[in-house]
């Protein structure tokens, strides 16, 4: 039987070096106690932000110091709890860290309203008196531009204190799907039992045996049916929470509130959805090629992840994956490449799936730590690309941390998803041009197409669905599981408006397994990211080091600027549809290559 190992069965070299944050749990507990006491150091500044330049500087320095400590505390607890979501001691630590973060937010809730109340002349005089404050120019601007949507200190404090409670739907969903749900085993192609999990589901749908794929798909979604009402409730409450938060702050919609945080124009969202929806025929062409490659009458939901080659992914072990990704980023410069290589040898990555481990993948870290990458590596090409993706995030953090003071090191997801996808795109070109392996070359073309399908089109489809459910909530309509099925099915049919694909009843329930719907208008950034990345890589391939230098400058900017401005540094104007249209053209060109290589047209 193919089974998922316990964490204790995995070699240490394949686990992240979490001890670089804290030597052990006892050291973490000591840091937690110290941080709880230091939060009071911030409360003494309430009502004094406009007292003097020195007072403002002292508050900012104290705030940075306390926040950096709490960031390390929170990150350690998060990583530990994600290693095994069944471990109640680490879930308790994560809850303590979350409470500490909420307490910090409550303690400094007075700051933004008070800073927004300071007149321009006074603030300018403060900066002149205390030159160190000049480093906060963009930071101040970002806070002050949102004064219309900032409430009184009392209301802001309540909202901060309620943060942990308001996030309960998302937390409940994570525990339900990662810790409590147990997926069934199915009979594998060789007759042996195969254990299905959140992490291996899509890789199992890439197996050549169609009957096995159908069994896997059916068993997986039947398990979701057992928690249908619970998941429907968590998503409904999460959506309504986004809406209520936006209403409290005086926004016209939850989407407007979410996009105002990073200062991304709402028009960027609409342009993306409209442009991609207008080009669903390209997605339909991909589906038709897949139908021909599989030699089936209709592409079913369990066929969508299959390669155009009709074969299972070539096996790519983790060590080979590291080498391929390192070689692929050579166009970004020696320093970038060597930094990544060093990180991979310094246990940045928690590589393999284990029982209870959080599904999916991410890159995390703090200003004072190395990056930490969570993987559920499956020895296939998809996992290879996921590694490249997460390393893009990690390298973004490394460059930003090196170049920016603490207040600007963090960056918006809108830019982050460009960094990750540039790495994926470079990997594709490297595999096609430098790897002498016909099977891998064919699969690389297919994988790049799958990345466009799943990132540009699928994530835009998710964005469309997310907008629809929020509009439903804003109109006061009830959000039930049946409503989610209907709305998701409508969007699915819009994007797969082709006779090549059948939208079945089970796939209408796919919304249940997507954690990103709890992230408050997050997913569209994957689609804008892959579009911007395609444009940036074309520039780097055409112009060489000058374009690579512009791109590295954009990464090094961190959060010292607004996303639209930062991407403009890299040569991409995300306010116009051209960058999305250009990405769709690249997708179409690769469909041509696949059709010719595999003789599908």
Secondary structure as GFF3:
##gff-version 3
##sequence-region A 1 601
A	DSSP	three_ten_helix	7	9	.	.	.	ID=ss1
A	DSSP	three_ten_helix	12	14	.	.	.	ID=ss2
A	DSSP	three_ten_helix	18	20	.	.	.	ID=ss3
A	DSSP	alpha_helix	25	38	.	.	.	ID=ss4
A	DSSP	alpha_helix	40	43	.	.	.	ID=ss5
A	DSSP	alpha_helix	53	83	.	.	.	ID=ss6
A	DSSP	alpha_helix	88	107	.	.	.	ID=ss7
A	DSSP	alpha_helix	109	117	.	.	.	ID=ss8
A	DSSP	alpha_helix	120	129	.	.	.	ID=ss9
A	DSSP	three_ten_helix	131	136	.	.	.	ID=ss10
A	DSSP	alpha_helix	137	144	.	.	.	ID=ss11
A	DSSP	three_ten_helix	147	149	.	.	.	ID=ss12
A	DSSP	alpha_helix	153	161	.	.	.	ID=ss13
A	DSSP	alpha_helix	163	166	.	.	.	ID=ss14
A	DSSP	alpha_helix	168	175	.	.	.	ID=ss15
A	DSSP	pi_helix	176	180	.	.	.	ID=ss16
A	DSSP	beta_strand	185	187	.	.	.	ID=ss17
A	DSSP	beta_strand	193	195	.	.	.	ID=ss18
A	DSSP	alpha_helix	201	204	.	.	.	ID=ss19
A	DSSP	alpha_helix	210	225	.	.	.	ID=ss20
A	DSSP	alpha_helix	228	248	.	.	.	ID=ss21
A	DSSP	alpha_helix	254	261	.	.	.	ID=ss22
A	DSSP	alpha_helix	266	277	.	.	.	ID=ss23
A	DSSP	alpha_helix	280	294	.	.	.	ID=ss24
A	DSSP	three_ten_helix	301	303	.	.	.	ID=ss25
A	DSSP	alpha_helix	318	328	.	.	.	ID=ss26
A	DSSP	three_ten_helix	329	332	.	.	.	ID=ss27
A	DSSP	alpha_helix	334	344	.	.	.	ID=ss28
A	DSSP	beta_strand	349	352	.	.	.	ID=ss29
A	DSSP	beta_strand	362	364	.	.	.	ID=ss30
A	DSSP	beta_strand	372	377	.	.	.	ID=ss31
A	DSSP	alpha_helix	381	403	.	.	.	ID=ss32
A	DSSP	alpha_helix	406	409	.	.	.	ID=ss33
A	DSSP	alpha_helix	413	434	.	.	.	ID=ss34
A	DSSP	alpha_helix	438	451	.	.	.	ID=ss35
A	DSSP	pi_helix	452	457	.	.	.	ID=ss36
A	DSSP	alpha_helix	458	474	.	.	.	ID=ss37
A	DSSP	alpha_helix	481	495	.	.	.	ID=ss38
A	DSSP	three_ten_helix	507	513	.	.	.	ID=ss39
A	DSSP	three_ten_helix	515	518	.	.	.	ID=ss40
A	DSSP	alpha_helix	524	543	.	.	.	ID=ss41
A	DSSP	alpha_helix	545	556	.	.	.	ID=ss42
A	DSSP	alpha_helix	563	569	.	.	.	ID=ss43
A	DSSP	alpha_helix	578	598	.	.	.	ID=ss44
###
